[in-house]
Amino acid sequence: MRFQVIQGNPGRGYNRVMRQIAKMDARSASRFPLHVLGAAAEFERSLIRERTKAGRLRYQQDYNAGKVGKTAYSRSGKNLPIGRPKRFLTGSG
C-alpha cells in the first residue's frame, strides 16, 4: 500500500495517511508506519523544546545584562523577568 499526501490540502494529508494505516491489519507492516510517525513527532518535539530553551536562556542573559528594553525586547513587549510573577494576597475580603 502506498501512502500519498493529498496535494492542495496540506492539513488533510496526515488524516488520510492515518486512515490508511488504521485499515491495515495489526501486523508489523502496519506498526512500522506508526513507529515512523511517532519517531518523527518525538524528533519535532525535541527540536521545539531545544529552541524554546535556547530562547529563554538568551532572554535571561539579556535581562541580566540589562539589555532588555534597550536593545532586546520580549515578544509581548512587557519586558518582564523570566519566571512566574509573584502574587501577594491583599486580604481584602
C-alpha positions in Angstrom: 0.0 0.0 0.0 1.4 3.4 -1.0 1.0 6.4 1.3 0.4 9.7 -0.6 -0.4 13.1 0.9 -3.1 14.9 -1.0 -1.7 17.9 -2.8 -3.5 21.2 -2.3 -4.9 20.2 1.2 -1.9 20.4 3.5 -3.9 19.9 6.7 -5.8 16.9 5.5 -2.9 14.7 4.2 -2.0 13.5 7.7 -5.6 12.3 8.4 -5.7 10.4 5.1 -2.4 8.6 5.9 -3.7 7.7 9.4 -7.0 6.3 7.9 -5.0 4.1 5.6 -2.9 2.8 8.4 -6.0 2.2 10.5 -7.4 0.0 7.7 -4.4 -2.3 7.8 -4.1 -5.4 10.0 -2.3 -5.4 13.3 0.8 -6.8 11.6 4.3 -5.5 11.7 3.7 -3.9 8.3 1.0 -1.6 9.9 3.0 -0.9 13.0 6.1 0.3 11.1 4.4 3.5 9.7 3.1 4.3 13.2 6.5 3.9 14.7 8.0 6.2 12.0 5.3 8.8 12.6 5.9 8.6 16.3 9.6 9.0 15.9 9.1 12.0 13.6 6.8 13.6 16.2 9.2 12.9 19.0 12.1 14.5 17.0 10.0 17.5 16.2 9.0 17.9 19.8 12.6 17.8 20.9 13.5 20.5 18.3 10.8 22.7 19.7 11.9 22.2 23.3 15.5 22.9 22.3 14.6 26.1 20.5 12.3 27.3 23.4 15.0 26.5 26.0 17.6 28.4 24.0 15.3 31.4 23.6 14.5 31.5 27.3 18.2 31.3 28.1 19.1 34.1 25.7 16.4 36.3 27.1 17.6 35.6 30.7 21.1 36.5 29.7 19.9 39.7 28.0 17.8 40.6 31.1 20.7 40.0 33.5 23.0 42.1 31.3 20.5 45.0 31.3 19.8 44.8 27.5 16.0 44.1 27.8 14.1 47.2 27.0 17.1 48.8 25.3 18.4 46.5 22.6 16.4 43.3 23.3 12.7 43.0 23.8 10.2 40.3 24.8 7.6 39.2 22.3 4.8 40.6 24.5 6.5 44.0 24.8 6.3 43.9 28.6 10.0 43.1 29.1 9.4 41.2 32.3 12.0 38.9 34.1 11.9 35.2 33.4 9.7 33.1 35.6 6.3 33.3 37.1 5.3 36.6 38.6 4.9 36.7 42.4 1.4 37.4 43.6 0.7 38.7 47.0 -2.7 38.3 48.7 -4.0 41.6 49.9 -6.6 40.2 52.3 -9.3 42.5 51.0 -12.2 40.4 52.0 
